[in-house]
Amino acid sequence: TTAVAVGQARGIALLVAAQRSLALSEYKPMMVKQAVHGYGLATKAQVGEMVRVLLGLDTVPTPDDAADAAAIAICHLNTLRVPESAQPAPAGRRRG
């Protein structure tokens, strides 16, 4: 029954986003783990700890869904395109 409820909630979210012409991004769990922990097979505890460290928190966010949401947000921020003018110059080269 949990899978059905999650599927229904996801469907509603997709419908509302489409009705409002909102852009969506979806990430596979392995991609989120890679972005946050650096290892696509990291455990939930390892990802939670990295979320804590990256966000400068005293404790891992709870419940687990909160840590997952933060990890997805970190993943999304890591995948946003950075304008070329904001990217660091390659080592040994300087921009004039």
C-alpha positions in Angstrom: 0.0 0.0 0.0 2.9 2.4 0.6 4.0 2.0 -3.0 0.5 2.8 -4.3 0.4 5.9 -2.1 3.8 7.1 -3.3 2.8 6.5 -6.9 -0.3 8.5 -6.4 1.5 11.4 -4.8 4.1 11.3 -7.6 1.4 11.3 -10.2 -0.3 14.4 -8.6 3.1 16.2 -8.4 3.8 15.5 -12.0 0.3 16.6 -13.1 0.5 19.9 -11.2 4.0 20.6 -12.5 2.9 20.0 -16.1 -0.2 22.2 -15.6 2.1 25.0 -14.4 4.8 24.4 -17.0 7.4 23.7 -14.3 10.7 22.1 -15.1 11.3 18.8 -13.4 14.5 16.9 -12.6 14.7 13.2 -11.6 17.7 11.4 -10.2 18.4 7.7 -9.7 19.4 6.8 -6.2 22.9 5.9 -7.4 23.4 9.3 -8.9 22.3 11.0 -5.7 24.7 8.9 -3.6 27.5 9.6 -6.0 26.9 13.4 -5.9 26.7 13.5 -2.1 29.1 10.8 -0.9 31.3 10.2 -3.9 30.3 6.5 -4.0 27.2 5.3 -5.8 26.8 2.3 -3.5 27.0 4.3 -0.3 24.6 3.3 2.5 21.8 5.4 3.7 23.8 6.1 6.9 26.8 7.2 4.9 24.7 9.6 2.7 23.0 11.0 5.8 26.4 11.7 7.4 27.6 13.5 4.3 24.5 15.5 4.2 25.2 16.5 7.8 28.8 17.5 7.0 28.0 19.3 3.7 25.3 21.4 5.3 27.2 22.0 8.5 24.5 20.4 10.7 25.0 19.1 14.2 23.1 15.9 13.5 21.9 14.0 10.5 18.4 15.3 9.4 15.5 13.1 10.6 13.3 11.5 9.6 15.2 9.6 6.9 13.0 11.3 4.3 14.4 14.7 5.3 18.0 13.5 4.8 16.9 12.0 1.4 15.3 15.2 0.4 18.5 17.2 1.3 20.6 14.7 -0.6 18.5 15.1 -3.7 18.7 18.9 -3.4 22.5 18.7 -3.1 22.6 16.4 -6.1 20.5 18.9 -8.1 22.7 21.8 -7.2 25.7 19.8 -8.3 24.2 19.1 -11.7 23.1 22.7 -12.5 25.0 24.1 -15.4 27.6 26.7 -14.3 28.2 29.5 -16.9 31.6 29.2 -18.4 32.6 32.6 -17.1 32.1 31.3 -13.6 34.1 28.2 -14.0 37.7 28.2 -12.7 40.4 28.4 -15.3 42.3 25.2 -16.0 45.5 24.9 -13.9 48.4 26.8 -15.4 46.2 29.1 -17.4 45.0 32.5 -16.5 42.1 34.4 -18.0 43.0 37.8 -19.3 
